[in-house]
Each structure stands twice: as C-alpha cells, then as structure tokens.
C-alpha cells in the first residue's frame, strides 16, 4: 500500500515454518503474521518477488496450513512475505486477532 499502512493488523508470533523457494526448503521462525503476510526471522536473503510456499501450524499444532506468496523485502534479521490470498482465519472483524499457536506452548514430549 502506498501510504505504508497495512490492510490487516499483525501480531507477534513464534511459530516454526517450513518454506520452499527455488533455492530449496528451509525452516525458520515466523516473527510476526497478519492475514496477508508474515515476517520470517533468518540470516538467509532471497530475491524480491520470488515465489514462496510456507507450511506452519497456526491455530493448532496438529493442523498445518500451507500458503503461497512472494518475498517482498529483506532486512538484516529476515524477510517479509505477502500472501497470494489472505488467511481467512486471521481476518479480524471485531478489531481483535484470534489466538494462534506459539512454540513456547508446545507440550513437552514424555519419553518412557
């Protein structure tokens, strides 16, 4: 958007995402997310406008979603992606974003 305002509100996140670009498939942490994009924290840099697909849990750890989009910006600590289609579950109608998963909330696996 030309005036640097976001169409959808974003929220801080800590979600491990698997993403695939022409160079390969990687895993890094989503730093923030909105209905129409996200920011991945990583040292990797990618070409602007490069197509990307991402898989990650959003509302439940055992329910992985997949989104498609384009890299729109590289920063010193990661890169931003805009989605081809918004994630409907993140479009807030009452001004509040729904609860999303957080890696810190994962139950520790008990080994026996």
PyMOL commands that set and color helices and strands:
alter all, ss='L'
color gray80, all
select helices_A, chain A and resi 88-90+103-105
alter helices_A, ss='H'
color red, helices_A
select strands_A, chain A and resi 11-21+24-34+37-41+51-57+64-75+78-83
alter strands_A, ss='S'
color yellow, strands_A
deselect
rebuild
show_as cartoon
